[in-house]
Amino acid sequence: MPRSACTRRTVLRASLAATAALAAPRLSRAAPPRVAFVNPGWSNEDFWRSVTAVAQAAAEQLGFALDVAYAERNPLRMKELGREAAASRPDYLMIVNEVRTAGFVLEEAERLSVRTFLLNNAFIGEDLERYGQPRAKFASYIGALLPDNESAGHLMGKRLIAAVRAAGLAAGGTVTLAAISGILTTPAAAERADGLKRAIDEDGKAELVHHVAVNWTREEGADRASAILRRHPQVNAIWCANDPIALGAIDSAVAAGRKPGRDIFLSGLNWAPAALEAVRDGRLELSVGGHFMAGGFALVLLRDHMDGKDFAVAVGGARQAMPFASLDRNNIDAYTARFGARDWRAIGFARFRRGDSLRYDFSPTRILES
């Protein structure tokens, strides 16, 4: 056969194959359901980066595409990002009521019929009256996963009071405390402070001589602790609303000639790596935490919801709870042995799905055993 005929046939076969490929139906895998998460924290902030990291590990295991935008602790940016996320029409929108910004975003989501899930900070006070509980006033507000911040604040207060007494520092039986809260317009901060107040009231001989709120940072914690120790040198415990504040307070206590863990006791919250080192060496009495995992377990609830196993019928209803746990010198090694590398993919998130039971268990104790 002449070469020219072979060439013509080869070209014809290629052309027919191309035409057939264009005419054939395209087979494509459906896109995974998308969750948009407006993270209120700084993008370099350990706690909120950890929230994202755990949520990303859960999303990979549970078949979600997770979009995350950081608001860098800017309330206006939180609202702007929330509006943009709702307008992108995700399957679910996950938001945090930091500095009372979630209501604005919820109203946008309601207008666009975007299913919205609240994380970490609840509506309280007049905001609760306006927005209600999940599925009560806003159809798009389908659920929430909220840690018990009041109990966390109470636990820290009780443990500090006990540590001061055990060290023999309670002159006349009185424990003298100071407190450094986070911004009190954030519900978590207000609830933790309420827990401290309850611990002091229950004790009867503990005295809170100074209480100030800061913007959650180590630098502000150090600055306020330094001022407290100058003004109230008799203070032998400082209750701190999170780990960065506690680490800053430790810095100032050392600079003032105090010996954290011996003549002054401090608490923190978040399970930040630097704070856990301070727990291990005795400078920090305890760090309460586990709630940075809430983003991952919120996706467990949303996966069940998407698959027709509505979490709202489980114990706790549409507003699910995630308990805190405390790490101290007695159990810090067990935690670091399991999660010291901070590889959250080691958590089998599918094991926490509801299945045929009517109860979820997101306790840090179970997570350590998973």
C-alpha angles and dihedrals in degrees: 000000000000115000091237091060092049090050092049091050092048091051091046092051091049091049093050091048091052092048091050091050091053093047096046118092114260114242111210134166114248113255114256117255110272127230119192114204122194103203109200096200136087114278089234095045113115097219098049093039086054091051088055094044093053091045091050091051090051093046091054092051096043099044101252130136105224122204114192128191122182119218094197091227091295111137094204090050090050090058094043093050090045091053091048093047092051091048090055088064101227120185087247134009118209117199140170124221094229114161089353094292100127096081092063091050092046091055090052091048091049091052090053096038092239114158107241131198125195120220134196101337122063130206110262137177116357091355090059090051090051101042102025128195122317113295093007107095104358120050092202093055096087103164154332139221110205133176119224098252095171091058090047092054090046093051093051091049094049093048094050093049090050093048093052091050093046089054091053093243099123101105108208088355093295120129113204114210139178125196133210110194132186120248104310095215085071105084094221091059094048092047093050090051089051088055092053090051090052091051091051093047092050093050095052095198101058116102126203105207100174135019123180135166125224137176095267097262134130091232094054091043090055093046095050094042090053090053092046093052092049092050098037109028089166092069111119100176134040117196109207125194095219142006099262090054090048093050090051090049090052089053091053094044091054091046089053091055095256124137111227110217092024112049099007129032129206137188132204141182133217106055090246111179094242090049092051089054088053089051091051094052093043101249092113118047094209145335118217116206153110094136093106084076091063093095090061094047091046086062089053088058092046092049090053090047092051092048093053098260098114112207089211091078091057125092106288093031123219091339105066125187132225115197125219125233130200128233119205137152090289098060107016093101093056090054096047092046089058102035107011090118090052091227099154091183085081087076111089097218095183089065089067095058115116099246111173095331125092097225138078122207114197095157116145088234091061091043090056089052096045 
